[in-house]
């Protein structure tokens, strides 16, 4: 009987703990938003996604404008 109680307590204790760790993703400190790109921009596709390139920087289109991204 004592063995059964210890087993149940151990099973409960192990089921309430988790081995998964929390993953924290840091957001960039500043985001550069460009309302309108100049006429000289080029459209490139990287892994099926569309990016706009101007002046050596890649931009991604958002509802607020174009955001500078690192590839």
Secondary structure, DSSP 8 states (H G I E B T S, - for coil): -HHHHHHHHHHHHHHH------------S---EESS--TT-EEEEETTEEEEEETTEEEEEETTEEEEE--
